[in-house]
Every structure is written in structure tokens, then in C-alpha cells.
Amino acid sequence: MVHHVTHRSVNCMVITISDTRTKDTDKSGRLMMEFLEQSGHHVEAAEIVPDESAAIQEMIKIGSENPAVDVILTNGGTGISFRDVTIETVKSMLDKEMTGFGEIFRMLSYQEDIGSAAILSRAIAGVISHTAIFATPGSSGAVKLAMEKLILPELSHVVQEITKDLDKH
């Protein structure tokens, strides 16, 4: 079943979560921004924060409370090592989770790319207030896969769904 949604440009915030990346070495953050801009979306803000729950939470809060930001996209900090806290941090902030995002992301990763190592792959998406959030792994392969196959095809639709009740209040 295909839903025909008017493509609408959405305003995005890109957050790279890493203890080591800088503006110069943030390949995945740059890739996300390129994908968004090539698809007619606008990057309102781009930030790099350390792999620390409080820092991630604060940046997501800033993005979700900014009326100019429709969608927050994060990359990095999603692994299973001790320092990786993105998934737990984002999950604790969600009003609604889009469970299909992580499920399909792992299925595609398994099929296209990494085989059984997909069980280590963590990704999450959902809604915080009236802002969508997508958290992907930090590798450029993961970002490319998530952007091309899942995020960009549904970005306008997701924003339309989470904002359609706003003018009724």
C-alpha cells in the first residue's frame, strides 16, 4: 500500500555522537547533511556531542524544543560497548517509538551488508513531542543505508503525521 504524500521540505538538526570526531573528520554527519540537502530538505543545525548521556540528552532537548526543527537525526554511539549510550538515552526521551525503523534497518543490514553482525546493530526512531528523531549507527555505510532506504522516503510523511493535529488545538 503506497501512501502518496506531498513532498514537503523539512527542517532538520543533525547530531553526531562521538568522543573523537571533529567538524573536519565527521564524515557521517556530512553525509547525512548531503543526503538531506540533495532531497530538498534544510539543515537547520549540525552539532557534535560526546558519547555521554547528559550531553546527548541536552542537545536533543534543544532540538526538540526548537520550533524551527521538524526532525533530529543522530549518528554514532549506538553500538554495544560500554561508552555507547545513544539508544538508551533516546529511548528514555521518546513519547512514541517507531519500532519498524530499527527492525527494518537491521533486516536490510543483514541482507545487504554485514550478515549476522547485524545483531550488534542498534538503531531507533520515534517522536519527542512534535519532533521526529532517527538515531543511526555512525558508520557511513549505516548512514547511507538508513537515509536512502528508510529515512528519506518517509521523512515528509512522518513530519506530516506528527504535525497534522497541531492546528486543531
N, C-alpha and C positions, 0 to 999 in steps of 0.2 A: 504494500500500500504506500503510494508516494504522496506526500503532502506537498502541495505547491505553495511555497511561502515566498512572499515578495522578498527579494534580496535587499536587505537594508544594511547600510553601513553601521557597524557598532564600534563603540569606543572601548579600547582595551588597555589594561595595565599588564605588563609582563614583569614577572618577578623571577629572577634566577636565585636559586638557593644553593650556596656553595661557600666553603671556607677558603677556597683558593682562587676562584675566578675573579677577574677584573673586567672593566669595560672592554679592554683590549683582547682578553682571552675568552670572553663569553660568547663562544661560537653558537651554542644552542639558543641563548636569548636572542642573538642577532637573527638566527634562522627563523624563530617564531615571529619576530617583527617583520621580516621579509615576507613570510607567508601571509601575514595579516594584511600588509600594505598592498601586496600583489592581488589580494582578493577584494580590495576596495574598503578595507576596514582601517580604523585610525588607532595609532598607538598613542594614547594619552600620557602614559608614563612608563618608564622602564627602570627597574631597581635591582640591585644585587644585595642580598642579605646573607649573613652567616647561617650555617646549619644549627640554629638554636631556636627552640620553640617560641620563646618570648619575642625574638626579632621577627620571625615569620608571622606570628600572630599580629604583631603591631602593624606590619606592612599590609597584611590582608585587611585588617580593620580600616586602615587609611583608605585603601582602595574601595572597600565595600561601602564606606560612608561618603565617598566622593560621588556626587550626583552625575558627574561627567564620565564616570566609569561604569560601563554595562557588564564587562566581563574581565575577570582576573585569570591570567594564565601563568602557572608556575612551572618551572623545570628544575629538577635536581632534588636531592635529599630524600629520594623515595625508596632507596634500597633497604636491605635488611641488616646493615651494620649498625652498631650502637649509635653512631652520630646521625643516622638518617631518621629524622623526626617529622618530615613534611606530612606524610599520610596521617599520622596520629593527630598532628596539630590541625590540619584542615578538617579532618573528620569531626573533631570536637567543636568546630565552629559552624558546621552546616545546619541549616534549617531543614533541608531536603537533600538526599543523596540520589544521584543518577547512577545506580549500581551498574547499569549496562555499559557505561563508559569503561570501567576497569575490566569487566568481564570480556568485552569485545576487544579491547586493547590487547589483553593477554592472548586471546584466541588468535588474533592477527599476528602478534609477535611470534607465537608458536609456529603458525603456518608459514610465515614469510621469512622469518629471520633467524630466530635463536633456538628453535626446538624446545627441548624440555627445560632449558634455563628460564623459560617464560614463567615458571612457578616462582621465581625470585622477583619477578617484575611487579611493581606496585604502581597503580595509577588510580586517581579518584576524581570524581566531578560531582557538582551539586549546586545548591543555591544558598547564599547567605543574604537574608533579607530580600532585596530585589536585584542582586548581583549574582551572575553565574560565575563559577570557578572551576577550572580544569587544572589538575596537577599531574604532570607527566614526568617520567624519568629525565635525567639530564643529558643523556647521550643524544647526539644529533640524529642518529637513526631512529630513536624512540620519538623524538620531537617531530621528525618528518612524517613518520607513520601516523602519529596521533593527529597532526594537523591535516594531512591530506585525506585520510580515510574517515576520521570521526569528527574533529572539531570544526573545520571549515565548512563541510557540507551541512552542518546543523546549526552553525553559530547564529544566523539571523532568526531561525526558528526558535531556538532556545530563548533568545532575548525577547522575542515576541510573546512567547508563552509566559515568561515570568513578569512581564510588564503589562499584560493585557488587562489586568484588574485595577491597575493604578488610577486610571482616570474615572473609575466608577465610585470612588470613595469621596 
